[in-house]
Structures are given as C-alpha cells and as structure tokens.
Amino acid sequence: MTIDESGSKVEGGSGGRPFILGLTGSIGMGKSAVALMMRALGVPVFDADAAVHRLQAPGSALLPAIEAEFPGTTGPEGVRRQDLGARVFGDSAALARLEAIMHPAVARLREAFMIEHAHEPLVVFDIPLLFEKGHGKGSGQLLDAVAVVSAPAEIQRERVLARPGMTREKFAQILALQVPDADKRARADHVIDTGVSLAETEREVNDLVKILREKNPR
C-alpha cells in the first residue's frame, strides 16, 4: 500500500485501508498524552516528531545532506538540534531547505507504517503542525478526520511556562507561528479536552476510538 500524494480522497473502510485520524494541537495542549492514551487502546500511532528524531540520529543517511546545507549542525551525536533550530527558527527560506531534506524521508517511514498496519481499522497520524503545514483532510496525507487536542489558554500557558528553559518571550514567539487554537477547534472533526480531569479525557479518547473503529470494521 502506498500513500497517494496527489491529494485525491480515498475513503477508509472495510476491505480498504485503515481509517486515518490526524491528531494535532498547539503547544502545551496535551497532544502527546492523548497519543499515549490511544496507543494504550491498541491504536497504531505514527509520530511525525519521533520520525524526525530518528532521521536525525547518529548514523542516519540524511546527516551528510543536513551538514552540507547547514554546516556545523551535525556531529557524532547526530543532528545538534539546538544549533539546527537556531539556524531555521524564524527563517522561512532556511526552514524550507531543511524540510526539502526531511519530508521525503518522513513520507517513506509513514508509508512503511501504513503497510505494517494495513489490517487495522484505525491508525493515527500524530502531526504537531498539521494545520500550519496544510496537512488537513483532502491533502496528500489522506486524512479521513482530524482530532484537535485543546485546553483553556490559562492551562496551556501554565503547562508551557513550567518547561525547562521556556520563557514568556519564547512562548509568545511559538504561539505566533501556530494557527490559533480557536481556529483549529473550528476546523476539527473532533475536539479532545485536556482541561478537565485525566479520567474525563481518557473517557473522551475511549469513546472516540470506539466510534472510529466501528466506522471501519475489519
């Protein structure tokens, strides 16, 4: 099975490919926690960030290309992520050059993931910048639905500012680069609330997984 990059829509369904749910959310909204809940329910999750980390690790075939494009950003430990981040943060042209190296490799890993889990009724693509990068339904990602993880702004702020090395200024810069949470929620097929108790969020996730699996019995 391959993932069509033309943008044409292919419905998930019995006898076809798995139903693909795109999972996203702004910084500090709890997306990673929700992804873990889905994994605990046996749902295969393709983590785009983890794929990038894997492709930037020691021994990766991409390291020479990254070093050639951004000299001094790689070493025996793989990509020096802080150095590379400093080179591309706020520089759209530099970011586009990095993405031209990374995206085809991530797509190959995603295709392998789909082949491995072709028998599943439901899979999840965990994509932090799903809306920012234009990967919504009908795009080359072929998402059947999108779930946005959300929480009140004050809870989001408290979570993010508690992270080591985070400052108010950096948080504001990150928010400015992300699609506003209200817009994401408006464009989502499903919204998962993490501003409530953990048990309540888990119930929401359980209910959503049950509904989506029932849509595509295998």
Secondary structure, DSSP 8 states (H G I E B T S, - for coil): -----S-------TTSS-EEEEEE--TTS-HHHHHHHHHHTT--EEEHHHHHHHHTSTT-TTHHHHHHHSTTSEETTEE-HHHHHHHHTT-HHHHHHHHHHHHHHHHHHHHHHHHHTTT-SEEEEE-TTTTTTT-STTSTT--SEEEEEE--HHHHHHHHHTSTT--HHHHHHHHHHS--HHHHHHH-SEEEE-SS-HHHHHHHHHHHHHHHHHHS--
